[in-house]
Amino acid sequence: MAETTIYCGVMTRTDIEAKEGLWYWYHNISECYYHIQITVKYRKSLLNPETEKLILMALSGFKERFAIDIHEVGFDKDHLHILCRFLPKYSGGQVIGMIKSITASHIFKFIPTIKKDLWGGEFWTDGYYIATTGGKGNKAVIEQYIRNQGRNKDISQLKLFNI
């Protein structure tokens, strides 16, 4: 039986199979990548080499523990960008909450004096940016793919709607 982990209300089974960039989990196949940007509280420039190293340490093992596959992490002085993927049954907000919680706890554990720079004691702002992207194209490619599906002679009847 596969191992099950519950963290911050997220239940994750670690029996995901990955082939050619696709995730197979039970009867589901996914290829959703997420671009996430989170900002340090009060836009403080606290992301230096020491905190960056601690964040990367905290993020290592996320795939095995939570089925969150971190592909890239980019740092600026007051915010970071992450390219990751996770099972689409979880919301972006749940995953971002886990990332913020675990990285902040890790930083506060090893650099407790950093709280002096953060009046409220929180490391990250409440907000975030998240966007989805796929491994096989951008929005225009997907729109064209959808337009060309199905009955070739009736293609003019197919329409895309803005929802």
C-alpha positions as CSV (number, residue, x, y, z in Angstrom):
1,M,0.0,0.0,0.0
2,A,1.3,3.5,-0.8
3,E,2.3,5.9,1.9
4,T,-0.2,8.6,2.7
5,T,0.8,12.0,4.2
6,I,-1.5,14.7,5.6
7,Y,-0.1,18.2,5.9
8,C,-2.1,21.5,6.2
9,G,-5.2,19.7,5.2
10,V,-3.6,18.2,2.1
11,M,-3.7,14.4,1.8
12,T,-1.0,13.2,-0.7
13,R,-0.3,9.7,-1.9
14,T,3.2,9.2,-3.0
15,D,2.5,6.5,-5.6
16,I,2.6,8.8,-8.7
17,E,4.2,7.5,-11.8
18,A,6.0,9.9,-14.1
19,K,6.7,9.2,-17.8
20,E,7.8,11.7,-20.4
21,G,6.8,14.7,-18.4
22,L,3.3,13.3,-17.6
23,W,2.1,12.4,-14.1
24,Y,0.0,9.2,-13.8
25,W,-2.0,8.9,-10.6
26,Y,-4.8,6.3,-10.5
27,H,-7.0,7.1,-13.5
28,N,-5.7,10.6,-14.0
29,I,-3.0,12.0,-16.2
30,S,-1.7,15.6,-15.7
31,E,0.8,17.9,-17.1
32,C,0.1,21.2,-15.3
33,Y,3.0,23.4,-14.4
34,Y,2.5,26.4,-12.1
35,H,4.5,29.6,-12.0
36,I,4.3,30.9,-8.4
37,Q,5.7,34.1,-7.1
38,I,5.7,34.9,-3.4
39,T,7.0,38.1,-1.7
40,V,8.8,38.7,1.6
41,K,6.6,40.6,4.1
42,Y,6.9,44.4,3.8
43,R,9.0,43.8,0.6
44,K,12.1,43.5,2.9
45,S,15.3,42.5,1.0
46,L,15.9,39.4,3.2
47,L,16.6,36.9,0.5
48,N,20.4,36.7,0.7
49,P,22.6,33.6,0.1
50,E,21.9,32.3,3.6
51,T,18.1,32.5,3.4
52,E,18.2,31.2,-0.2
53,K,20.1,28.1,0.9
54,L,17.6,27.5,3.8
55,I,14.6,27.9,1.4
56,L,16.1,25.4,-1.1
57,M,16.8,23.0,1.8
58,A,13.2,23.3,3.0
59,L,11.9,22.7,-0.6
60,S,14.0,19.6,-1.2
61,G,12.1,16.4,-0.7
62,F,8.7,18.1,-1.5
63,K,8.1,15.6,-4.3
64,E,8.6,12.6,-2.1
65,R,6.7,14.0,0.9
66,F,3.9,16.0,-0.8
67,A,3.9,15.1,-4.5
68,I,4.9,18.7,-5.3
69,D,7.6,18.6,-7.9
70,I,9.8,21.8,-7.8
71,H,11.5,22.4,-11.2
72,E,13.1,25.8,-10.8
73,V,13.5,28.4,-8.1
74,G,14.6,31.9,-8.8
75,F,15.4,34.5,-6.2
76,D,15.3,38.3,-6.1
77,K,16.1,40.3,-3.0
78,D,12.5,40.5,-1.8
79,H,10.6,37.7,-3.7
80,L,11.0,34.4,-5.3
81,H,9.7,32.5,-8.3
82,I,9.0,28.8,-8.4
83,L,8.1,26.6,-11.4
84,C,6.5,23.5,-10.0
85,R,3.8,20.9,-10.7
86,F,1.4,19.1,-8.4
87,L,-1.7,17.0,-8.6
88,P,-4.6,19.1,-9.9
89,K,-6.9,17.9,-7.2
90,Y,-5.1,20.4,-4.9
91,S,-5.6,24.1,-5.1
92,G,-2.8,26.5,-5.8
93,G,-3.6,28.2,-2.5
94,Q,-3.1,25.0,-0.6
95,V,0.2,24.3,-2.2
96,I,1.4,27.9,-1.7
97,G,0.3,27.8,1.9
98,M,2.5,24.7,2.4
99,I,5.4,26.3,0.7
100,K,5.1,29.5,2.7
101,S,4.6,27.7,6.0
102,I,7.5,25.2,5.6
103,T,10.0,27.7,4.2
104,A,9.2,30.3,6.9
105,S,9.5,27.8,9.7
106,H,12.8,26.6,8.4
107,I,14.2,30.1,8.2
108,F,12.9,31.1,11.6
109,K,14.4,27.9,13.1
110,F,17.9,28.6,11.8
111,I,17.9,32.4,11.8
112,P,15.6,33.4,14.7
113,T,17.0,37.0,14.7
114,I,15.4,37.6,11.3
115,K,12.1,38.2,13.1
116,K,13.4,41.6,14.2
117,D,13.1,42.7,10.6
118,L,9.5,41.5,10.4
119,W,7.4,43.4,12.8
120,G,4.5,40.8,12.7
121,G,6.7,37.8,12.8
122,E,5.5,36.5,9.4
123,F,8.1,35.9,6.7
124,W,5.8,36.0,3.6
125,T,3.1,38.4,2.5
126,D,-0.5,37.1,2.4
127,G,-0.7,37.4,-1.3
128,Y,0.9,35.5,-4.2
129,Y,0.9,35.2,-8.0
130,I,0.1,31.9,-9.7
131,A,-0.2,31.1,-13.4
132,T,-0.6,27.7,-15.1
133,T,1.4,26.5,-18.1
134,G,1.6,23.3,-19.9
135,G,4.6,21.4,-21.2
136,K,3.1,21.2,-24.7
137,G,2.4,24.8,-25.6
138,N,0.9,28.2,-24.8
139,K,-2.7,29.4,-24.9
140,A,-2.6,30.0,-28.7
141,V,-1.3,26.5,-29.4
142,I,-4.1,25.0,-27.2
143,E,-6.8,27.1,-28.8
144,Q,-5.6,26.0,-32.2
145,Y,-5.6,22.4,-31.1
146,I,-9.1,22.6,-29.8
147,R,-10.4,24.3,-32.9
148,N,-8.9,21.5,-35.0
149,Q,-10.5,18.6,-33.0
150,G,-13.4,16.5,-34.1
151,R,-15.3,16.7,-37.4
152,N,-13.1,18.3,-40.0
153,K,-16.1,19.2,-42.3
154,D,-18.0,20.9,-39.3
155,I,-15.0,22.7,-38.0
156,S,-16.6,26.1,-38.7
157,Q,-19.4,25.3,-36.3
158,L,-16.9,24.9,-33.4
159,K,-16.4,28.1,-31.4
160,L,-14.4,29.0,-28.3
161,F,-16.1,30.9,-25.6
162,N,-14.5,33.2,-23.1
163,I,-15.6,31.9,-19.7
